[in-house]
Amino acid sequence: MMDEIKRRVRAERMKKVKDRMSKVKHKIAVISGKGGVGKSVVTVNLAMAFAVRGYTDKVGILDTDITGPSVPKIIGLQGEKVVSTPEREIVPAVGPLGIKVVSMALMLETEETPVIWRGPLKARAITQLLSDVIWGELDFLFIDLPPGTGDEPLSIMQLIPDLDGVVIVTIPSEVSQIVVKKAVTFARHLKAPIIGVIENMSGFICPNCGKEIDIFKRGGGQKIAEDMNIPFLGRIPIDPEICDYSDKGLPFVTENKNSPATKAFMEIVKKIEEFLNQENGKHIE
């Protein structure tokens, strides 16, 4: 009897997930396989770049890093809270350019409150986020996955119907390449379309002499793309102001429109749009 009840509850929740996601035109997961590559910063700035390109109020970010959420800080929502309706549904917080954001950080009592959960609880929380959040009509939902190929990434990839694809973030180092290649294999194993690889922290242009310095080497992302036969989306150079603006909660691409890093983000967004157009056989509206 108890097993039957659990099956019914799960079936109802999965139906809710499908209904919620049916209102989102494009669902894109951002993964890395490795921590420390700037994946959340990339996620936020990709979302902002799409909003700048005319999708204002039609972009969302789901931060699925249950134990180490950082998206609200980067996008300027630190200290904010999501709202719960009488029906126990979740209303996202709203950031710059109308971007809707849901993150565990927006549900904790304080910034220092840890989430001390084992895998099954984290997987259940992700299912609830997907089924209970009122996203409304969105053109794009970016899902920021935690590093690795464990419970959270696996839950997301298996639960979201019609996932448009994954964007993989790396840095140029060989250590990152080894780990990030596992993320490519992970996506393929789950039959998720791979939109392409972004090489973050790729080169630094000296503000004094203008010389480009490859602090973390160069070409790691492109090598992954070549070795794994997947698209290369582009390189994002190191810019100290990306860190400064992220710490201040100001999305970089809207504050530094002429930066080489911003231009790189905008070029990557065009390639993502091209991929979606090809996959769908029509123009994005």
PyMOL commands that set and color helices and strands:
alter all, ss='L'
color gray80, all
select helices_A, chain A and resi 2-21+39-55+71-75+96-98+104-106+119-132+151-159+174-189+220-228+240-248+252-255+260-280
alter helices_A, ss='H'
color red, helices_A
select strands_A, chain A and resi 24-31+59-63+83-84+90-91+93-94+100-103+138-144+165-170+194-205+212-213+232-238
alter strands_A, ss='S'
color yellow, strands_A
deselect
rebuild
show_as cartoon
